[in-house]
């Protein structure tokens, strides 16, 4: 794109501010037996470790395929 560092930083700041707006944030309330799947290529993900003493199993799978 040919942006200088100041322009790149400004654009990233706009994008970061945009993605954390409440209307774009999902807070899922897990229940026993739930399965969550998301595409890391198209989502920003942040885990909140608030499950207390409840067991939570997390596994990551990477599939081969088209580059984003």
N, C-alpha and C positions, 0 to 999 in steps of 0.2 A: 504493500500500500504506500510505502514511501513516507511513513510518519516519523517524525523525530521523537526523541525520548519523551519530551514534555507532552506532545500530542498523544503518544501511546499511553502514557500514565493517566492523562485526562480521560481518554476513552475507557480504559480499564476501570477507573473510578466510577464513571457513569454506569458501566455494566454491573460492577459489584453492588453499587447502591440499588440498582434496579432489581437484581435477583433476590435481594433479601426483603423486598416489600412483602408485607403480610399476605397480600392476595396471591402470592406465588409460593408461599411456604405451606408445606403439608406436615402436620404433626399426627402421626398414626398412633392410635391406641391399640397395642397388641393384645391379643387374646390367645389362650392355649390353642395350639394347632394351626395358627396363622402362618402363612408363607408370604414373604414380601419379595418382589422381583422389580428391579429397575435397571435402566440402561445407563451405565456410568458415562457413556459418551454424550448423553443428552441431559444429564441431571447433575446438580451439585448436591452433595450429600454430606450431612453432618450428624454423627451419632451422639445422642444424649444418653449417657450411662446413668439412667435413673430407674433401673429395674430392681433396685434394692437387693434382696437375697434371692430373687427369682432367677432360675436358670434360663439363660438365653444362648442359643447356639447360632453362630454366624459362620457361613461358608461363602467363599468367593469362587466364582467360576468365570473363566475367560474363554470366550468362543472365538474361533477363527471366522473371518468373514470380511466384508467390505470395510475399508477404512472410513472413518467418519468424515 
